[in-house]
Amino acid sequence: MSVAEEIHETLFEYIDYLCQCEDEYSEDMSHEELVEIVSNHPFTVREMAKQSEDLQRLRETPTLTAEFLQWLRTSSENGGKSLLDLS
C-alpha cells in the first residue's frame, strides 16, 4: 500500500468515527456517500494539498540536499499540531 493510500485510509477511518460520534452517520448511508463526505472534508483537502506541494517540490529538486530534507521534515509542523489538530 502506498503512503498516499495509507493516509487516505487513516483519514477515512477518523472522519467515519467523527461522523458516528456527531450523529452525522446513518446506517443507510452508502459507501459512496461516505467516500464523498471524506473526500470533501477539510482534513482530507488539507492533506491532499500538502501532498501535492511536497510532490511538486520533490519534482523541482534535482538533488536531495540536507536543507531540502530538513524543509520536508519540518514543513508540516504547525506550532506542534498535526494537520488533524487544525480543524
N, CA, C and O atoms as CSV, one atom per row, in Angstrom:
chain,resi,resn,atom,element,x,y,z
A,1,MET,N,N,0.859,-1.172,0.000
A,1,MET,CA,C,0.000,0.000,0.000
A,1,MET,C,C,0.905,1.236,0.000
A,1,MET,O,O,1.911,1.268,0.709
A,2,SER,N,N,0.555,2.241,-0.784
A,2,SER,CA,C,1.363,3.452,-0.858
A,2,SER,C,C,1.091,4.352,0.347
A,2,SER,O,O,0.104,4.179,1.061
A,3,VAL,N,N,1.971,5.297,0.551
A,3,VAL,CA,C,1.804,6.258,1.646
A,3,VAL,C,C,0.505,7.027,1.460
A,3,VAL,O,O,-0.243,7.228,2.417
A,4,ALA,N,N,0.234,7.454,0.236
A,4,ALA,CA,C,-0.997,8.207,-0.035
A,4,ALA,C,C,-2.234,7.374,0.304
A,4,ALA,O,O,-3.201,7.895,0.860
A,5,GLU,N,N,-2.205,6.090,-0.027
A,5,GLU,CA,C,-3.338,5.216,0.293
A,5,GLU,C,C,-3.477,5.042,1.804
A,5,GLU,O,O,-4.592,5.017,2.325
A,6,GLU,N,N,-2.355,4.924,2.507
A,6,GLU,CA,C,-2.389,4.811,3.973
A,6,GLU,C,C,-2.994,6.061,4.595
A,6,GLU,O,O,-3.829,5.977,5.496
A,7,ILE,N,N,-2.568,7.220,4.107
A,7,ILE,CA,C,-3.086,8.482,4.642
A,7,ILE,C,C,-4.574,8.589,4.375
A,7,ILE,O,O,-5.339,8.966,5.262
A,8,HIS,N,N,-4.993,8.262,3.161
A,8,HIS,CA,C,-6.415,8.329,2.830
A,8,HIS,C,C,-7.211,7.389,3.722
A,8,HIS,O,O,-8.273,7.765,4.220
A,9,GLU,N,N,-6.721,6.185,3.931
A,9,GLU,CA,C,-7.416,5.211,4.776
A,9,GLU,C,C,-7.501,5.703,6.216
A,9,GLU,O,O,-8.538,5.558,6.863
A,10,THR,N,N,-6.418,6.282,6.718
A,10,THR,CA,C,-6.418,6.817,8.082
A,10,THR,C,C,-7.428,7.945,8.217
A,10,THR,O,O,-8.202,7.972,9.174
A,11,LEU,N,N,-7.428,8.876,7.266
A,11,LEU,CA,C,-8.401,9.969,7.295
A,11,LEU,C,C,-9.821,9.431,7.188
A,11,LEU,O,O,-10.721,9.900,7.885
A,12,PHE,N,N,-10.022,8.454,6.321
A,12,PHE,CA,C,-11.342,7.856,6.143
A,12,PHE,C,C,-11.849,7.293,7.469
A,12,PHE,O,O,-12.982,7.566,7.866
A,13,GLU,N,N,-11.022,6.517,8.147
A,13,GLU,CA,C,-11.420,5.911,9.423
A,13,GLU,C,C,-11.697,6.983,10.478
A,13,GLU,O,O,-12.671,6.882,11.224
A,14,TYR,N,N,-10.852,8.000,10.540
A,14,TYR,CA,C,-11.017,9.067,11.528
A,14,TYR,C,C,-12.310,9.841,11.282
A,14,TYR,O,O,-13.073,10.086,12.217
A,15,ILE,N,N,-12.558,10.222,10.045
A,15,ILE,CA,C,-13.752,11.002,9.737
A,15,ILE,C,C,-15.004,10.150,9.892
A,15,ILE,O,O,-16.039,10.654,10.326
A,16,ASP,N,N,-14.928,8.881,9.548
A,16,ASP,CA,C,-16.042,7.968,9.772
A,16,ASP,C,C,-16.376,7.918,11.259
A,16,ASP,O,O,-17.546,7.955,11.641
A,17,TYR,N,N,-15.348,7.835,12.091
A,17,TYR,CA,C,-15.545,7.829,13.546
A,17,TYR,C,C,-16.197,9.132,14.001
A,17,TYR,O,O,-17.135,9.110,14.799
A,18,LEU,N,N,-15.703,10.280,13.495
A,18,LEU,CA,C,-16.285,11.567,13.869
A,18,LEU,C,C,-17.758,11.639,13.487
A,18,LEU,O,O,-18.583,12.112,14.268
A,19,CYS,N,N,-18.086,11.174,12.297
A,19,CYS,CA,C,-19.479,11.192,11.847
A,19,CYS,C,C,-20.365,10.384,12.787
A,19,CYS,O,O,-21.478,10.801,13.109
A,20,GLN,N,N,-19.876,9.238,13.224
A,20,GLN,CA,C,-20.650,8.399,14.137
A,20,GLN,C,C,-20.833,9.088,15.484
A,20,GLN,O,O,-21.910,9.018,16.075
A,21,CYS,N,N,-19.788,9.754,15.971
A,21,CYS,CA,C,-19.854,10.428,17.267
A,21,CYS,C,C,-20.750,11.660,17.223
A,21,CYS,O,O,-21.375,12.008,18.225
A,22,GLU,N,N,-20.816,12.310,16.087
A,22,GLU,CA,C,-21.566,13.556,15.963
A,22,GLU,C,C,-22.944,13.340,15.346
A,22,GLU,O,O,-23.577,14.288,14.881
A,23,ASP,N,N,-23.398,12.112,15.342
A,23,ASP,CA,C,-24.714,11.758,14.803
A,23,ASP,C,C,-24.909,12.200,13.358
A,23,ASP,O,O,-26.039,12.442,12.934
A,24,GLU,N,N,-23.827,12.307,12.603
A,24,GLU,CA,C,-23.931,12.609,11.177
A,24,GLU,C,C,-23.928,11.323,10.365
A,24,GLU,O,O,-24.008,11.349,9.137
A,25,TYR,N,N,-23.838,10.224,11.050
A,25,TYR,CA,C,-23.710,8.928,10.383
A,25,TYR,C,C,-25.066,8.257,10.355
A,25,TYR,O,O,-25.791,8.254,11.350
A,26,SER,N,N,-25.396,7.704,9.240
A,26,SER,CA,C,-26.644,6.977,9.099
A,26,SER,C,C,-26.328,5.562,8.641
A,26,SER,O,O,-25.490,5.355,7.763
A,27,GLU,N,N,-26.990,4.613,9.230
A,27,GLU,CA,C,-26.805,3.218,8.815
A,27,GLU,C,C,-27.165,3.038,7.346
A,27,GLU,O,O,-26.673,2.123,6.685
A,28,ASP,N,N,-28.036,3.926,6.835
A,28,ASP,CA,C,-28.468,3.833,5.442
A,28,ASP,C,C,-27.496,4.506,4.477
A,28,ASP,O,O,-27.678,4.434,3.262
A,29,MET,N,N,-26.468,5.158,5.009
A,29,MET,CA,C,-25.511,5.860,4.158
A,29,MET,C,C,-24.705,4.848,3.352
A,29,MET,O,O,-24.171,3.881,3.894
A,30,SER,N,N,-24.631,5.089,2.063
A,30,SER,CA,C,-23.872,4.181,1.207
A,30,SER,C,C,-22.380,4.455,1.354
A,30,SER,O,O,-21.963,5.503,1.846
A,31,HIS,N,N,-21.600,3.491,0.918
A,31,HIS,CA,C,-20.146,3.663,0.936
A,31,HIS,C,C,-19.755,4.862,0.072
A,31,HIS,O,O,-18.858,5.624,0.434
A,32,GLU,N,N,-20.417,5.027,-1.056
A,32,GLU,CA,C,-20.125,6.144,-1.958
A,32,GLU,C,C,-20.402,7.485,-1.282
A,32,GLU,O,O,-19.639,8.436,-1.455
A,33,GLU,N,N,-21.496,7.566,-0.508
A,33,GLU,CA,C,-21.809,8.810,0.207
A,33,GLU,C,C,-20.742,9.115,1.253
A,33,GLU,O,O,-20.334,10.265,1.414
A,34,LEU,N,N,-20.293,8.089,1.958
A,34,LEU,CA,C,-19.252,8.284,2.961
A,34,LEU,C,C,-17.940,8.698,2.302
A,34,LEU,O,O,-17.232,9.561,2.822
A,35,VAL,N,N,-17.612,8.093,1.169
A,35,VAL,CA,C,-16.403,8.479,0.433
A,35,VAL,C,C,-16.493,9.946,0.020
A,35,VAL,O,O,-15.502,10.671,0.099
A,36,GLU,N,N,-17.659,10.386,-0.414
A,36,GLU,CA,C,-17.859,11.788,-0.806
A,36,GLU,C,C,-17.645,12.724,0.387
A,36,GLU,O,O,-16.995,13.762,0.256
A,37,ILE,N,N,-18.188,12.358,1.541
A,37,ILE,CA,C,-18.002,13.166,2.751
A,37,ILE,C,C,-16.523,13.250,3.098
A,37,ILE,O,O,-16.005,14.334,3.367
A,38,VAL,N,N,-15.847,12.113,3.091
A,38,VAL,CA,C,-14.423,12.070,3.439
A,38,VAL,C,C,-13.603,12.861,2.426
A,38,VAL,O,O,-12.696,13.599,2.812
A,39,SER,N,N,-13.904,12.721,1.151
A,39,SER,CA,C,-13.132,13.402,0.105
A,39,SER,C,C,-13.243,14.913,0.195
A,39,SER,O,O,-12.307,15.621,-0.176
A,40,ASN,N,N,-14.361,15.418,0.677
A,40,ASN,CA,C,-14.573,16.863,0.762
A,40,ASN,C,C,-14.327,17.432,2.153
A,40,ASN,O,O,-14.456,18.637,2.367
A,41,HIS,N,N,-13.977,16.576,3.089
A,41,HIS,CA,C,-13.739,17.038,4.461
A,41,HIS,C,C,-12.480,17.908,4.495
A,41,HIS,O,O,-11.517,17.613,3.787
A,42,PRO,N,N,-12.466,18.976,5.305
A,42,PRO,CA,C,-11.292,19.854,5.383
A,42,PRO,C,C,-9.989,19.120,5.694
A,42,PRO,O,O,-8.940,19.506,5.176
A,43,PHE,N,N,-10.022,18.083,6.516
A,43,PHE,CA,C,-8.803,17.324,6.824
A,43,PHE,C,C,-8.224,16.711,5.552
A,43,PHE,O,O,-7.023,16.798,5.297
A,44,THR,N,N,-9.099,16.090,4.756
A,44,THR,CA,C,-8.652,15.438,3.530
A,44,THR,C,C,-8.154,16.464,2.523
A,44,THR,O,O,-7.115,16.270,1.893
A,45,VAL,N,N,-8.889,17.545,2.374
A,45,VAL,CA,C,-8.498,18.591,1.425
A,45,VAL,C,C,-7.131,19.153,1.795
A,45,VAL,O,O,-6.280,19.344,0.926
A,46,ARG,N,N,-6.917,19.419,3.087
A,46,ARG,CA,C,-5.622,19.939,3.551
A,46,ARG,C,C,-4.495,18.945,3.314
A,46,ARG,O,O,-3.416,19.319,2.853
A,47,GLU,N,N,-4.744,17.686,3.627
A,47,GLU,CA,C,-3.715,16.657,3.453
A,47,GLU,C,C,-3.349,16.496,1.982
A,47,GLU,O,O,-2.169,16.387,1.647
A,48,MET,N,N,-4.338,16.481,1.113
A,48,MET,CA,C,-4.059,16.326,-0.313
A,48,MET,C,C,-3.300,17.535,-0.857
A,48,MET,O,O,-2.427,17.386,-1.712
A,49,ALA,N,N,-3.628,18.729,-0.367
A,49,ALA,CA,C,-2.892,19.931,-0.790
A,49,ALA,C,C,-1.440,19.843,-0.345
A,49,ALA,O,O,-0.536,20.203,-1.100
A,50,LYS,N,N,-1.208,19.367,0.872
A,50,LYS,CA,C,0.160,19.230,1.385
A,50,LYS,C,C,0.925,18.188,0.581
A,50,LYS,O,O,2.092,18.397,0.248
A,51,GLN,N,N,0.288,17.078,0.268
A,51,GLN,CA,C,0.947,16.052,-0.545
A,51,GLN,C,C,1.307,16.600,-1.921
A,51,GLN,O,O,2.392,16.329,-2.435
A,52,SER,N,N,0.405,17.366,-2.516
A,52,SER,CA,C,0.682,17.957,-3.832
A,52,SER,C,C,1.863,18.916,-3.761
A,52,SER,O,O,2.726,18.917,-4.639
A,53,GLU,N,N,1.893,19.734,-2.707
A,53,GLU,CA,C,3.015,20.661,-2.526
A,53,GLU,C,C,4.331,19.892,-2.393
A,53,GLU,O,O,5.322,20.231,-3.040
A,54,ASP,N,N,4.335,18.865,-1.559
A,54,ASP,CA,C,5.556,18.073,-1.353
A,54,ASP,C,C,6.017,17.411,-2.650
A,54,ASP,O,O,7.205,17.430,-2.971
A,55,LEU,N,N,5.084,16.830,-3.389
A,55,LEU,CA,C,5.443,16.171,-4.646
A,55,LEU,C,C,5.985,17.171,-5.663
A,55,LEU,O,O,6.940,16.873,-6.380
A,56,GLN,N,N,5.377,18.358,-5.728
A,56,GLN,CA,C,5.866,19.380,-6.652
A,56,GLN,C,C,7.283,19.805,-6.287
A,56,GLN,O,O,8.146,19.934,-7.155
A,57,ARG,N,N,7.514,20.021,-5.000
A,57,ARG,CA,C,8.864,20.410,-4.558
A,57,ARG,C,C,9.870,19.301,-4.860
A,57,ARG,O,O,10.997,19.587,-5.262
A,58,LEU,N,N,9.478,18.042,-4.670
A,58,LEU,CA,C,10.372,16.923,-4.985
A,58,LEU,C,C,10.701,16.875,-6.476
A,58,LEU,O,O,11.843,16.618,-6.856
A,59,ARG,N,N,9.695,17.122,-7.318
A,59,ARG,CA,C,9.934,17.133,-8.770
A,59,ARG,C,C,10.905,18.242,-9.172
A,59,ARG,O,O,11.704,18.073,-10.093
A,60,GLU,N,N,10.831,19.375,-8.476
A,60,GLU,CA,C,11.657,20.537,-8.808
A,60,GLU,C,C,13.060,20.460,-8.221
A,60,GLU,O,O,13.907,21.296,-8.537
A,61,THR,N,N,13.317,19.473,-7.374
A,61,THR,CA,C,14.596,19.374,-6.679
A,61,THR,C,C,15.443,18.282,-7.322
A,61,THR,O,O,15.153,17.096,-7.161
A,62,PRO,N,N,16.489,18.675,-8.049
A,62,PRO,CA,C,17.308,17.667,-8.727
A,62,PRO,C,C,18.130,16.813,-7.761
A,62,PRO,O,O,18.402,15.644,-8.033
A,63,THR,N,N,18.524,17.411,-6.625
A,63,THR,CA,C,19.340,16.698,-5.642
A,63,THR,C,C,18.739,16.907,-4.255
A,63,THR,O,O,18.397,18.026,-3.873
A,64,LEU,N,N,18.618,15.821,-3.517
A,64,LEU,CA,C,18.080,15.923,-2.160
A,64,LEU,C,C,19.189,16.378,-1.214
A,64,LEU,O,O,19.984,15.573,-0.730
A,65,THR,N,N,19.221,17.667,-0.966
A,65,THR,CA,C,20.226,18.229,-0.066
A,65,THR,C,C,19.750,18.123,1.372
A,65,THR,O,O,18.574,17.869,1.631
A,66,ALA,N,N,20.665,18.317,2.297
A,66,ALA,CA,C,20.310,18.304,3.719
A,66,ALA,C,C,19.283,19.391,4.024
A,66,ALA,O,O,18.369,19.179,4.821
A,67,GLU,N,N,19.433,20.551,3.393
A,67,GLU,CA,C,18.498,21.657,3.624
A,67,GLU,C,C,17.091,21.306,3.136
A,67,GLU,O,O,16.096,21.581,3.806
A,68,PHE,N,N,17.034,20.691,1.952
A,68,PHE,CA,C,15.727,20.311,1.421
A,68,PHE,C,C,15.069,19.262,2.311
A,68,PHE,O,O,13.881,19.364,2.618
A,69,LEU,N,N,15.827,18.266,2.720
A,69,LEU,CA,C,15.265,17.219,3.577
A,69,LEU,C,C,14.800,17.790,4.909
A,69,LEU,O,O,13.785,17.350,5.450
A,70,GLN,N,N,15.528,18.762,5.440
A,70,GLN,CA,C,15.096,19.416,6.678
A,70,GLN,C,C,13.777,20.154,6.443
A,70,GLN,O,O,12.874,20.098,7.278
A,71,TRP,N,N,13.669,20.842,5.308
A,71,TRP,CA,C,12.406,21.518,4.983
A,71,TRP,C,C,11.270,20.499,4.911
A,71,TRP,O,O,10.192,20.720,5.464
A,72,LEU,N,N,11.518,19.391,4.231
A,72,LEU,CA,C,10.488,18.366,4.076
A,72,LEU,C,C,10.057,17.803,5.432
A,72,LEU,O,O,8.872,17.566,5.662
A,73,ARG,N,N,11.013,17.595,6.315
A,73,ARG,CA,C,10.700,17.064,7.656
A,73,ARG,C,C,9.876,18.044,8.482
A,73,ARG,O,O,9.021,17.633,9.266
A,74,THR,N,N,10.128,19.326,8.309
A,74,THR,CA,C,9.506,20.319,9.188
A,74,THR,C,C,8.392,21.114,8.527
A,74,THR,O,O,7.756,21.934,9.188
A,75,SER,N,N,8.141,20.899,7.258
A,75,SER,CA,C,7.153,21.717,6.549
A,75,SER,C,C,5.723,21.493,7.026
A,75,SER,O,O,4.852,22.321,6.758
A,76,SER,N,N,5.467,20.411,7.716
A,76,SER,CA,C,4.121,20.159,8.235
A,76,SER,C,C,3.956,20.584,9.682
A,76,SER,O,O,2.864,20.469,10.239
A,77,GLU,N,N,5.012,21.069,10.293
A,77,GLU,CA,C,4.897,21.498,11.682
A,77,GLU,C,C,4.054,22.759,11.754
A,77,GLU,O,O,4.288,23.725,11.028
A,78,ASN,N,N,3.095,22.732,12.620
A,78,ASN,CA,C,2.171,23.855,12.787
A,78,ASN,C,C,2.028,24.156,14.271
A,78,ASN,O,O,0.982,23.905,14.871
A,79,GLY,N,N,3.083,24.693,14.849
A,79,GLY,CA,C,3.028,25.001,16.273
A,79,GLY,C,C,2.826,23.774,17.129
A,79,GLY,O,O,2.150,23.833,18.156
A,80,GLY,N,N,3.409,22.655,16.715
A,80,GLY,CA,C,3.277,21.426,17.486
A,80,GLY,C,C,2.010,20.648,17.187
A,80,GLY,O,O,1.762,19.610,17.800
A,81,LYS,N,N,1.204,21.135,16.254
A,81,LYS,CA,C,-0.045,20.457,15.925
A,81,LYS,C,C,0.102,19.693,14.618
A,81,LYS,O,O,0.840,20.101,13.721
A,82,SER,N,N,-0.604,18.594,14.530
A,82,SER,CA,C,-0.668,17.872,13.262
A,82,SER,C,C,-1.743,18.522,12.400
A,82,SER,O,O,-2.457,19.414,12.859
A,83,LEU,N,N,-1.857,18.079,11.159
A,83,LEU,CA,C,-2.916,18.603,10.303
A,83,LEU,C,C,-4.295,18.328,10.897
A,83,LEU,O,O,-5.218,19.118,10.702
A,84,LEU,N,N,-4.444,17.221,11.618
A,84,LEU,CA,C,-5.737,16.903,12.220
A,84,LEU,C,C,-6.094,17.871,13.333
A,84,LEU,O,O,-7.274,18.044,13.636
A,85,ASP,N,N,-5.103,18.510,13.951
A,85,ASP,CA,C,-5.368,19.460,15.026
A,85,ASP,C,C,-5.788,20.827,14.508
A,85,ASP,O,O,-6.086,21.715,15.307
A,86,LEU,N,N,-5.820,21.017,13.216
A,86,LEU,CA,C,-6.083,22.336,12.652
A,86,LEU,C,C,-7.544,22.589,12.335
A,86,LEU,O,O,-7.868,23.569,11.665
A,87,SER,N,N,-8.418,21.735,12.796
A,87,SER,CA,C,-9.838,21.908,12.466
A,87,SER,C,C,-10.417,23.135,13.138
A,87,SER,O,O,-11.600,23.431,12.969
